[in-house]
Structure formats: C-alpha cells, structure tokens
C-alpha cells in the first residue's frame, strides 16, 4: 500500500507517493549498512546514508528519480529537508532503533 503527501520540489507543489511500510529485508539491509555495532559501548549510525537509502526505498513516485543521486542532489536544501521531515513522520528512525537499543542494553547488563 502507498500514501501520498504534497511538498515543494523545485519550487512547485508536488505530490509524492511513498510506501506505507518497507519489507523487513529492506529495513534489515539499511540497518546493516548504516549501523556499526562492533563495539557495543560505541554504536555508530551513518544518519546521512540511512536518509539516502530511505529516499531510494520508500519513494514510489516523485517529480525526480529517487534512485538517482544526481537528481536528488539537485533539489534545494530546504525542500529536501521538508521531504525528509515528511518521510521521518512515516518512517521514524527511533522505531527501528528501539529493538537494537533494547538488545544492546540486554547484552551490556
């Protein structure tokens, strides 16, 4: 299933269609590529890579190719920030981090 929202892209109000949810394999792959948990006391997150992968995986329809880094890079910064805010509402990073944090807390104690 998908949902849509409207935001400005290149100065034009544009409809963006995104997935309601991502398959577990996509979430797992994103987490594996964006998190470094080699040291349980020093977990690292590549936030920017997570955002890039979220745009690539979650956006179904937009006035730009979400899989093309050059096209994504040409979007105005404030417009991309607004787009990321909208994506963050539907795919909050904390939702995916909670199970990892709980597991790490269990491992540490």
Residue, then its C-alpha position, 0 to 999 in steps of 0.5 A: x500500500x502507498x500514501x501520498x503527501x504534497x511538498x515543494x520540489x523545485x519550487x512547485x507543489x508536488x505530490x509524492x507517493x511513498x510506501x506505507x511500510x518497507x519489507x523487513x529485508x529492506x529495513x534489515x539491509x539499511x540497518x546493516x549498512x548504516x549501523x556499526x555495532x562492533x563495539x557495543x559501548x560505541x554504536x555508530x549510525x551513518x544518519x546521512x546514508x540511512x536518509x539516502x537509502x530511505x529516499x531510494x526505498x520508500x519513494x514510489x513516485x516523485x517529480x525526480x528519480x529517487x534512485x538517482x543521486x544526481x537528481x536528488x542532489x539537485x533539489x534545494x536544501x530546504x525542500x529536501x529537508x521538508x521531504x525528509x521531515x515528511x518521510x521521518x513522520x512515516x518512517x521514524x528512525x527511533x522505531x527501528x532503533x528501539x529493538x537494537x537499543x533494547x538488545x544492546x542494553x540486554x547484552x551490556x547488563 
